[in-house]
Amino acid sequence: METEQPGYLDDKDDLTRRLRRIAGQVNGVERMVEDERYCIDILTQISAIRSALDRVALAVLDDHARHCVVAAAEGERDERTAEMMDAVARLLKGR
């Protein structure tokens, strides 16, 4: 089920910046492994990446709830809510 425009459109630039920063962090972890850095330092960076991804996911979820669920037509709200809760369950399953 798609809308004419995604709910995160107003936050697209911020989300893109965050994702680029995360990609840089992932590249940094790769370099740390190549450089045989201390395990705990690598794990600390992985934890930071997970946190950053969680914040991006939460921002997208918030935009989806406001734009795609709350603003949905009356007959679509239940389906959109179920869809959103399925997405939340998938996010939490990875934890």
N, C-alpha and C positions, 0 to 999 in steps of 0.2 A: 504494500500500500504506500503510495508516494503522494506528496503534496506538490503544489506548483513550485514552491521553493523550500529548501530545508529550513528548519527552525533556527539553526545556528548561523544563518547567513549574516546577521548583524555582528556576530562575534568571529566571523571567518578569519579576519586578519590576526586577531589575538590567538585563536586556536592554531593557525598556521605557524605563528612565531613559537608557540609552546612546543608544537610537534618538531619543528626544526631544532629547537634546543634539546629536546629529548633525543633526536637522531644524533646530535653532537655528543651527547652523554654516552650513547650506545657505542659510537665510534671510539670514544675515549676508553671505554671498558675493553674494547677489542685491543687497543694499543697497550693497555695495562697487562692484558694476558700475554700479548706478544713480548712485552718487556719483562715478563715474569715477576710482576709486582706481588706484594703481600696479599694473601687470600682475603683477609679481613677488609682491606682497602677496596678490593674488587666487590666483595659482598655489600659493602657500604654504598658503593656507587649503584649497584643493581637495586638496592632498596630505594635509593633516591629516584631512580628511573621509574620504578613501580609506583611510587608516590606521585610523581609527575603525570604518569599515564592515568592514574586514578582521578587526579584533578581535571584532566582533559575530559575523561569519560563523564564525570559529574557535571561539567559545564555543558556537554552535549546533551546529557539526560535532562538537565534543567531546561535547556532551550526546547527540547522535544516536548517535555511536559507542558510548558507554557504555550508553545506554538501549535503543536500537532495534536495534543490531547485536549487541553482546555478550550482551544479555539475550534475544535472539530465540530462538525454538525452534530446535532443531538443524537441522531441515529448511529453515528460513528464513534462516539466517545467510549462506549464499553469495549469495542474492538480495539481501539487505539490504546486504551488503558491496559488491556490484556497483553497487547503487543509490547508495550513499554515494560510491564512487569516481567515478561519473558526475557527481555533484554537485560533487566536488572538481575534476574536469576543467573543468566549466563555470565555476567560480570562477577557476581559473587561466587559462582562455582569455581572460578579460577583462583580463588583465594585459599 
